[in-house]
Amino acid sequence: KAHVGKMRGCYQKFLAGNPSETVVKAKVGFTIGESGKVTAASTWTGAGDEKLATCISSVMKAVVFPPPEGGAVDFEYPITFASQ
């Protein structure tokens, strides 16, 4: 679950330069390979910020899950960031 905090860090960096974007929706698409490592990740953000999307994707690429049964699996995961 450390990856959730790291994604929030991506949002905090984005928010520092874009203080009016207090709520940002994102969608992360990723593939969990046979070993459990994320083999591919891409992110779309409602803010349209490439740095934020790249940061979130980089965090996901470092995550390791339990190996999926039956081979690689694709996921899409919605995220909403909000300033506190």
Accessible surface in RSA format (square Angstrom, percent):
REM  Atomic radii and reference values for relative SASA: ProtOr
REM  Chains: A
REM  Algorithm: Lee & Richards
REM  Probe-radius: 1.40
REM  Slices: 20
REM RES _ NUM      All-atoms   Total-Side   Main-Chain    Non-polar    All polar
REM                ABS   REL    ABS   REL    ABS   REL    ABS   REL    ABS   REL
RES LYS A   1   208.23 101.6 166.58 102.2  41.65  99.2 110.12  99.1  98.11 104.5
RES ALA A   2    76.19  70.1  57.56  88.8  18.63  42.4  69.62  98.0   6.58  17.4
RES HIS A   3    46.13  25.2  43.13  30.0   2.99   7.7  22.25  22.9  23.88  27.8
RES VAL A   4    91.41  60.2  90.11  81.6   1.30   3.1  90.59  78.7   0.82   2.2
RES GLY A   5    48.25  59.5   0.00   N/A  48.25  59.5  36.60 100.4  11.66  26.1
RES LYS A   6   127.49  62.2 117.24  71.9  10.25  24.4  72.40  65.2  55.09  58.7
RES MET A   7    10.88   5.6  10.88   7.2   0.00   0.0   6.24   5.3   4.64   6.2
RES ARG A   8    59.41  24.9  59.38  30.3   0.03   0.1  45.78  62.6  13.63   8.3
RES GLY A   9    27.49  33.9   0.00   N/A  27.49  33.9  26.92  73.9   0.57   1.3
RES CYS A  10     4.95   3.7   1.06   1.2   3.88   9.1   0.51   1.3   4.44   4.8
RES TYR A  11     0.00   0.0   0.00   0.0   0.00   0.0   0.00   0.0   0.00   0.0
RES GLN A  12    79.80  44.6  73.94  54.0   5.87  14.0  36.87  78.5  42.93  32.6
RES LYS A  13   159.56  77.8 141.28  86.7  18.28  43.5  97.62  87.9  61.95  66.0
RES PHE A  14    17.24   8.6   6.99   4.3  10.25  26.7  16.39   9.9   0.86   2.5
RES LEU A  15    27.11  15.1  25.95  18.6   1.16   2.9  25.95  18.2   1.16   3.1
RES ALA A  16    88.35  81.2  49.32  76.1  39.03  88.8  62.78  88.4  25.57  67.7
RES GLY A  17    61.09  75.3   0.00   N/A  61.09  75.3  34.80  95.5  26.30  58.9
RES ASN A  18    52.41  36.1  47.85  46.2   4.56  11.0   5.96  14.4  46.45  44.9
RES PRO A  19   101.13  73.7  89.10  81.2  12.03  43.7  90.69  74.9  10.45  64.9
RES SER A  20   103.65  87.6  73.22  97.7  30.43  70.1  54.87 116.8  48.78  68.3
RES GLU A  21    67.36  38.7  64.53  48.8   2.83   6.7  10.09  19.5  57.27  46.8
RES THR A  22    66.16  47.1  64.84  65.7   1.32   3.2  40.06  53.8  26.10  39.5
RES VAL A  23    83.30  54.8  65.36  59.2  17.95  43.2  65.36  56.8  17.95  48.7
RES VAL A  24     3.22   2.1   0.33   0.3   2.89   7.0   3.22   2.8   0.00   0.0
RES LYS A  25   128.87  62.9 126.06  77.3   2.82   6.7  73.42  66.1  55.46  59.1
RES ALA A  26     3.97   3.7   0.00   0.0   3.97   9.0   0.05   0.1   3.92  10.4
RES LYS A  27    92.59  45.2  90.08  55.3   2.51   6.0  38.29  34.5  54.30  57.8
RES VAL A  28     0.91   0.6   0.91   0.8   0.00   0.0   0.91   0.8   0.00   0.0
RES GLY A  29    18.72  23.1   0.00   N/A  18.72  23.1  14.66  40.2   4.07   9.1
RES PHE A  30    20.98  10.5  14.96   9.3   6.02  15.7  17.94  10.9   3.03   8.7
RES THR A  31    32.20  22.9  32.20  32.6   0.00   0.0  15.53  20.9  16.67  25.2
RES ILE A  32    10.45   5.9  10.45   7.8   0.00   0.0  10.45   7.5   0.00   0.0
RES GLY A  33     6.22   7.7   0.00   N/A   6.22   7.7   6.22  17.1   0.00   0.0
RES GLU A  34   131.14  75.3 116.55  88.2  14.59  34.7  35.85  69.3  95.29  77.8
RES SER A  35    71.76  60.6  49.07  65.5  22.69  52.3  50.44 107.4  21.32  29.9
RES GLY A  36     0.00   0.0   0.00   N/A   0.00   0.0   0.00   0.0   0.00   0.0
RES LYS A  37   124.32  60.6 124.32  76.3   0.00   0.0  67.98  61.2  56.33  60.0
RES VAL A  38    11.19   7.4   0.00   0.0  11.19  27.0   0.00   0.0  11.19  30.3
RES THR A  39    90.75  64.5  55.12  55.9  35.63  84.9  54.88  73.7  35.86  54.2
RES ALA A  40    50.15  46.1  47.41  73.2   2.73   6.2  50.15  70.6   0.00   0.0
RES ALA A  41    15.79  14.5   0.00   0.0  15.79  35.9   2.12   3.0  13.67  36.2
RES SER A  42    76.22  64.4  71.64  95.6   4.58  10.5  45.75  97.4  30.47  42.7
RES THR A  43    22.29  15.9   0.00   0.0  22.29  53.1   2.34   3.1  19.95  30.2
RES TRP A  44   152.23  61.1 146.19  70.8   6.04  14.2 125.39  66.9  26.84  43.5
RES THR A  45     6.97   5.0   0.93   0.9   6.03  14.4   0.00   0.0   6.97  10.5
RES GLY A  46    50.52  62.3   0.00   N/A  50.52  62.3  17.59  48.3  32.93  73.8
RES ALA A  47    32.79  30.1   0.84   1.3  31.94  72.7   6.40   9.0  26.39  69.9
RES GLY A  48    67.75  83.5   0.00   N/A  67.75  83.5  36.44 100.0  31.31  70.1
RES ASP A  49    40.30  28.2  34.45  34.3   5.85  13.8   7.13  16.8  33.17  33.1
RES GLU A  50   133.12  76.4 126.83  96.0   6.29  15.0  62.23 120.4  70.90  57.9
RES LYS A  51   175.35  85.5 166.93 102.4   8.42  20.0 113.99 102.6  61.36  65.4
RES LEU A  52     3.65   2.0   0.00   0.0   3.65   9.2   3.18   2.2   0.47   1.3
RES ALA A  53    10.21   9.4   9.94  15.3   0.27   0.6  10.21  14.4   0.00   0.0
RES THR A  54    74.33  52.9  69.79  70.8   4.54  10.8  62.15  83.5  12.19  18.4
RES CYS A  55    37.00  28.0  30.49  34.0   6.51  15.3  18.29  46.3  18.71  20.2
RES ILE A  56     0.00   0.0   0.00   0.0   0.00   0.0   0.00   0.0   0.00   0.0
RES SER A  57    11.63   9.8  11.63  15.5   0.00   0.0   8.03  17.1   3.61   5.1
RES SER A  58    63.47  53.6  53.92  72.0   9.55  22.0  32.89  70.0  30.57  42.8
RES VAL A  59    18.88  12.4  13.72  12.4   5.15  12.4  18.04  15.7   0.83   2.3
RES MET A  60     6.82   3.5   6.82   4.5   0.00   0.0   2.67   2.3   4.15   5.5
RES LYS A  61   113.06  55.2  95.80  58.8  17.26  41.1  44.26  39.8  68.79  73.3
RES ALA A  62    78.77  72.4  47.23  72.9  31.54  71.8  58.04  81.7  20.73  54.9
RES VAL A  63    17.72  11.7  12.30  11.1   5.42  13.1  17.20  14.9   0.53   1.4
RES VAL A  64    99.32  65.4  69.93  63.3  29.39  70.8  69.93  60.8  29.39  79.7
RES PHE A  65    54.56  27.3  50.44  31.2   4.12  10.7  52.52  31.8   2.04   5.8
RES PRO A  66   110.92  80.8  98.07  89.4  12.85  46.7 104.75  86.5   6.17  38.3
RES PRO A  67    88.60  64.6  72.04  65.7  16.56  60.2  72.04  59.5  16.56 102.9
RES PRO A  68    29.46  21.5  11.09  10.1  18.37  66.8  19.82  16.4   9.64  59.9
RES GLU A  69   174.85 100.4 144.97 109.7  29.88  71.1  64.78 125.3 110.06  89.9
RES GLY A  70    91.33 112.6   0.00   N/A  91.33 112.6  44.97 123.4  46.36 103.8
RES GLY A  71    18.78  23.2   0.00   N/A  18.78  23.2  12.99  35.7   5.78  13.0
RES ALA A  72    64.27  59.1  34.90  53.9  29.37  66.8  35.21  49.6  29.06  77.0
RES VAL A  73    50.66  33.3  46.28  41.9   4.38  10.6  50.66  44.0   0.00   0.0
RES ASP A  74   110.79  77.6  87.60  87.2  23.19  54.8  34.32  80.8  76.47  76.3
RES PHE A  75    95.70  47.9  86.85  53.8   8.86  23.0  93.13  56.5   2.57   7.4
RES GLU A  76   122.49  70.3  95.46  72.2  27.03  64.4  32.58  63.0  89.91  73.4
RES TYR A  77   128.29  59.9 128.29  73.0   0.00   0.0  80.63  60.6  47.65  58.7
RES PRO A  78    99.16  72.3  89.03  81.2  10.13  36.8  89.33  73.8   9.83  61.1
RES ILE A  79    25.99  14.8  19.01  14.2   6.98  16.8  24.50  17.6   1.49   4.0
RES THR A  80    81.72  58.1  52.17  52.9  29.55  70.4  33.63  45.2  48.09  72.7
RES PHE A  81     9.64   4.8   8.93   5.5   0.71   1.8   9.64   5.8   0.00   0.0
RES ALA A  82    45.65  42.0  39.33  60.7   6.32  14.4  39.33  55.4   6.32  16.7
RES SER A  83    42.02  35.5  21.94  29.3  20.08  46.3  10.06  21.4  31.96  44.8
RES GLN A  84   198.92 111.2 122.39  89.4  76.54 182.2  78.90 168.0 120.02  91.0
END  Absolute sums over single chains surface
CHAIN  1 A     5357.0       4094.0       1263.1       3210.5       2146.5
END  Absolute sums over all chains
TOTAL          5357.0       4094.0       1263.1       3210.5       2146.5
